[in-house]
Amino acid sequence: MAKKILVTGGMGYIGSHTVVELLQHGYEVVIADNLCNSNFAVLDNIETITQKRPVFYCIDVCDKAAVSSLFEEEEPFDAVIHFAAHKAVAESVQKPLKYFKNNMLSLINLLECMLVAGCSNIVFSSSATVYGDPDELPVKETTSFKKSLSAYGSTKQMAEDILEKTVVADNVKAISLRYFNPAGAHESALIGELPLGTPNNLMPFITQTAIGKIKQLTVYGNDYDTADGSCIRDYIHVVDLAKAHVKSCERMIENKMGAGYEVFNIGTGVGFSVLELINSFEKENNVQLNYTIGPRRAGDAAAIYADVSKANTVLQWKTEKNIVDMVKDSWRWEMKLHNAIPVKTD
């Protein structure tokens, strides 16, 4: 009998790609999403890719009554993957209370409902932002957290602390996946990153500038202590990232965990600067970008990239795609959107 996974935020960028991978690996999937950063068409596109249609609940995970009702209707779940959260680093600096309220309450509601329902496995969508601006690179899972540069990063640090302590006190197992910088899109160009309003991540800024939706791309700072002065990040293809969640579910359900709470860095282990990513996009897609250098942005670390040896050996997960795949798949996705959605440049 197929194992059943609840995916909160499963209509979003990373969530939708993870749903596809779960379905393709034979799991039954239920999605809970309030569509605040996605749209209903994603469900149709997931079905087109997989020939399977997941059950969908349009609910806010901050609404505990709605989450409780979902568990009553759909349980038992073999595992939960929790994506649903606000995620814009820059916005979180300006609106910290919005992030603390949404990101903490959603996790607490979910854990409480899981305990009542007897669901003991959760995979948490964490982030490399938990490390702050690290003193040493690459960062390992044992690298100490530094004071977060943003409210978003603080919520991920706090969430991991909640999970670690809940595992000790209750019948719960948890895996936190600390993502580095997701990029790319599904090779079908049917799902990808679809920001509602101003993008939060670099790649959609690049593609929207290339297609003409954004007049000019701003590179935030060229005076960091890096080779070309721009920030360095570990960019990982979203499909590789999605597959790490499947591996995590397998590890939990098959009782292969070495401890009740585990954490894994999910990246490539290679850092690329903002300017290197721009240059790669231009070269591989034969596109010229209109960009300018601006001041540094609040909350940005100079450089951060992962040591992924633990994920490679313990989780048995490795990346299969590279920076060329990311820039090509992202551009293919943006061009498909351009054909479907009228472009406004004014």
Buried (B, 14 or more C-beta within 10 A) or exposed (E): EEBBBBBBBBBBBBBBBBBBBBBBBEBBBBBBBBBEBBEEEBBEBBBEBBEBEBBBBEBBBBBBEBBBBBBEEBBEBBBBBBBBBBBBBBBBBEBBEBBBBBBBBBBBBBBBBBBEBEBBBBBBBBBBBBBBBBEEBBBBBEBEBBEBBBBBBBBBBBBBEBBBEBBEEEEBBBBBBBBBBBBBBBBBBBBBBBBEEEBBBBBBBBBBBBBEBBEEBBBBBBEBEBEBBBBBBBBBBBBBBBBBBBBBBBBBBEEEBEEBBBBBBBBBBBBBBBBBBBBBBBEBBEBEBEBEBEEEBEBBBBBBBBBBEBBBEBBEBBBEBBBEBBBBBBBBBBBBBBEEEEEEEE
